[in-house]
Amino acid sequence: MSLLSELKKFSSKKRKKNNEWFFKTKKGQYGEGDIFIGVRVPNIRKVAKNNSDLHFKILAKNISSKYHELRLCVILILVENFKKASKNKKIEEQKKILKFYLKNLKYINNWDLVDLSAHYILGQAILNRIENKKILDDLVISKVLWKRRVGIIAAWVFIRNGNISTTLKLAKKLLGDEEDLIHKAVGWMLREAWKKDSKKVEFFLEKNYQKIPRTTLRYAIEKIEKHKRKKILRGIFV
């Protein structure tokens, strides 16, 4: 049975309609043209788990699908296989998965596809020293929205390991970005970085206050205590 056939067993018209609204698929929206069959993520994970041993040739055929859930299913297979390869220190397997992931970035073209994979594959690959960190600098200046989001979200793995400097460097490059989805992603990563080093992130916010989009700032300071948060929104950092 094909991956698509397995996924369709869990599909529903109601979920399809909800997903098309939630992922903004109408004309002019960021997900314009994306097609859903209506499957919940837990069920996509179930199908991915049952097909973790699929060959790259089959994965390549499916990741280019017009169906969002099918692309996500392939991505989840890649993520789980990369985690296993990383845990077992299988360098060559990690390299194969990373190569496949980067080759197919054009199909990782919505925020959930990015957010469920970038740090687990690309970020971890950099941490494992099988990819150069410079790729993140290249990604965040890409003309493609989703590549820029991959670049900043991939840095989450460094935050989790106590290194927020990479995130601050990438965030600064993205402060002038015009896309709301980038504003949110940068704010989200700054918020995660704040949990590790609040003083350094607050200094970054103060230093770059005039350039920071309002959405980014609101996301970044979400965990700060209310009184201080209100002052920061007014540009007061003392």
Legacy VTK file of the C-alpha trace (Angstrom):
# vtk DataFile Version 3.0
C-alpha trace
ASCII
DATASET POLYDATA
POINTS 238 float
0.000 0.000 0.000
1.306 3.484 -0.883
1.905 6.219 1.697
-0.912 8.260 0.187
-3.339 5.336 0.432
-2.429 4.817 4.080
-2.892 8.499 4.865
-6.259 8.635 3.118
-7.592 6.038 5.555
-7.368 8.764 8.238
-8.657 11.663 6.124
-11.858 13.618 6.648
-13.582 16.441 4.791
-13.877 18.465 7.999
-10.142 18.236 8.716
-9.364 19.084 5.085
-11.451 22.258 5.321
-9.910 23.228 8.663
-6.366 22.682 7.382
-6.976 24.717 4.230
-8.129 27.614 6.428
-5.432 27.200 9.082
-2.550 27.026 6.598
-3.813 29.978 4.541
-4.238 28.330 1.139
-6.345 31.034 -0.538
-5.027 33.255 -3.317
-2.462 35.739 -2.070
-1.892 33.924 1.216
1.397 32.268 2.185
0.067 28.745 1.583
-1.620 29.544 -1.717
-2.211 26.405 -3.767
-1.248 23.919 -1.042
-3.536 20.890 -1.185
-4.707 18.921 1.846
-6.465 15.585 2.149
-7.460 16.159 5.767
-5.281 14.102 8.126
-4.324 14.981 11.705
-0.621 15.085 12.633
-0.812 12.175 15.139
-2.110 9.956 12.342
0.573 11.198 9.950
3.151 10.274 12.585
1.597 6.826 12.853
1.925 6.249 9.101
5.487 7.611 9.153
6.466 5.251 11.963
5.078 2.273 10.056
7.073 3.220 6.955
10.408 4.274 8.428
12.348 1.826 6.247
11.275 3.217 2.860
14.071 3.668 0.299
15.175 7.182 -0.663
13.785 6.655 -4.196
10.283 6.214 -2.797
10.725 9.113 -0.385
11.885 11.314 -3.268
8.743 10.490 -5.245
6.503 11.341 -2.297
8.172 14.482 -0.978
7.414 16.228 -4.266
3.709 15.425 -3.914
1.079 18.131 -4.229
-0.452 16.826 -1.007
0.741 18.582 2.131
0.258 15.628 4.467
2.260 13.347 2.198
5.202 15.754 2.184
4.948 16.016 5.963
4.894 12.233 6.297
8.176 11.956 4.377
9.708 14.712 6.514
8.710 12.909 9.716
10.299 9.706 8.403
13.511 11.624 7.712
13.476 13.204 11.166
13.064 9.922 13.009
15.700 8.207 10.906
18.122 11.082 11.464
17.531 10.939 15.220
18.335 7.221 15.228
21.422 7.685 13.060
22.617 10.526 15.290
22.048 8.540 18.484
23.930 5.544 17.049
26.653 7.793 15.578
26.048 6.515 12.045
27.772 9.356 10.215
27.183 8.123 6.665
23.481 7.626 7.279
23.215 11.140 8.708
24.970 12.523 5.639
22.570 10.724 3.287
19.511 12.047 5.092
20.927 15.575 5.265
21.809 15.532 1.570
18.280 14.399 0.711
16.763 17.058 2.994
18.773 19.918 1.498
18.193 18.709 -2.054
14.436 18.794 -1.451
14.148 22.060 0.468
11.838 23.461 -2.201
9.181 20.994 -1.063
9.517 22.000 2.596
7.264 24.909 1.856
5.013 25.640 4.793
5.745 26.581 8.390
4.855 23.216 9.941
7.073 21.339 7.482
9.947 23.644 8.477
9.291 23.689 12.214
9.060 19.911 12.534
12.346 19.285 10.754
14.878 22.121 10.506
16.444 21.815 13.962
16.144 18.037 14.087
17.978 17.496 10.792
19.959 20.525 9.648
20.605 21.977 13.097
21.638 18.640 14.559
23.821 17.903 11.529
25.741 21.122 12.176
26.019 20.268 15.860
27.326 16.823 14.870
29.881 18.531 12.599
28.754 16.936 9.377
27.605 20.291 7.953
29.131 23.763 8.067
27.281 26.376 10.130
27.762 28.862 7.281
24.773 27.319 5.529
22.513 29.081 8.044
23.915 32.486 7.026
23.164 31.627 3.404
19.649 30.424 4.164
18.551 33.504 6.134
19.390 35.788 3.205
17.558 33.618 0.673
14.760 35.148 -1.392
12.634 32.129 -0.472
10.562 32.643 2.676
10.721 28.995 3.745
14.504 28.779 3.388
14.866 31.810 5.640
12.613 30.144 8.192
14.662 26.927 7.955
17.777 28.978 8.697
16.496 30.539 11.920
14.580 27.497 13.213
17.584 25.215 12.657
19.440 27.271 15.282
17.021 26.054 17.949
19.245 23.036 18.522
22.099 25.360 19.547
19.840 27.179 22.003
18.918 23.870 23.590
22.596 23.170 24.033
23.249 26.520 25.720
24.594 28.471 22.728
22.441 31.476 21.855
25.054 33.502 19.946
24.208 31.799 16.627
20.535 32.669 17.051
21.285 36.310 17.876
23.526 36.599 14.822
20.892 35.131 12.502
18.080 37.106 14.145
19.888 40.370 13.490
20.106 39.552 9.786
16.360 38.957 9.683
15.171 42.073 11.527
14.427 43.842 8.251
12.439 40.948 6.804
8.986 41.885 5.537
7.268 38.520 6.133
5.110 38.056 9.230
6.050 34.360 9.402
9.693 35.374 9.754
8.844 37.993 12.386
7.126 35.247 14.392
9.931 32.725 13.894
12.608 35.184 14.990
10.569 36.226 18.024
9.990 32.597 18.929
13.707 31.773 18.779
14.590 34.898 20.782
12.073 33.796 23.423
13.732 30.368 23.587
17.142 32.029 23.804
15.856 34.299 26.612
15.131 31.191 28.691
18.846 30.341 28.513
20.340 33.824 28.912
17.811 36.557 29.694
20.382 39.353 30.117
22.033 38.761 26.755
18.717 38.612 24.899
17.365 41.714 26.635
20.569 43.563 25.717
20.029 42.454 22.101
16.464 43.773 22.212
17.576 47.098 23.656
20.413 47.528 21.170
18.214 46.704 18.176
14.911 48.058 19.487
14.283 50.491 16.611
14.731 47.747 13.997
12.722 44.973 15.649
9.259 44.324 14.143
6.492 44.624 16.744
5.418 41.013 16.289
8.981 39.804 16.840
9.282 41.878 20.006
5.981 40.617 21.422
6.947 37.006 20.807
10.432 37.520 22.251
9.280 39.013 25.567
6.281 36.751 26.106
7.814 35.023 29.160
9.069 38.206 30.834
7.083 39.395 33.852
4.166 41.625 32.910
5.335 44.973 34.351
8.757 44.698 32.720
7.212 43.503 29.467
5.060 46.630 29.241
8.115 48.848 29.748
10.083 47.040 27.035
7.191 47.530 24.592
7.637 51.279 25.199
11.380 51.010 24.670
12.277 51.285 28.360
14.992 48.860 29.450
16.066 50.246 32.841
LINES 1 239
238 0 1 2 3 4 5 6 7 8 9 10 11 12 13 14 15 16 17 18 19 20 21 22 23 24 25 26 27 28 29 30 31 32 33 34 35 36 37 38 39 40 41 42 43 44 45 46 47 48 49 50 51 52 53 54 55 56 57 58 59 60 61 62 63 64 65 66 67 68 69 70 71 72 73 74 75 76 77 78 79 80 81 82 83 84 85 86 87 88 89 90 91 92 93 94 95 96 97 98 99 100 101 102 103 104 105 106 107 108 109 110 111 112 113 114 115 116 117 118 119 120 121 122 123 124 125 126 127 128 129 130 131 132 133 134 135 136 137 138 139 140 141 142 143 144 145 146 147 148 149 150 151 152 153 154 155 156 157 158 159 160 161 162 163 164 165 166 167 168 169 170 171 172 173 174 175 176 177 178 179 180 181 182 183 184 185 186 187 188 189 190 191 192 193 194 195 196 197 198 199 200 201 202 203 204 205 206 207 208 209 210 211 212 213 214 215 216 217 218 219 220 221 222 223 224 225 226 227 228 229 230 231 232 233 234 235 236 237
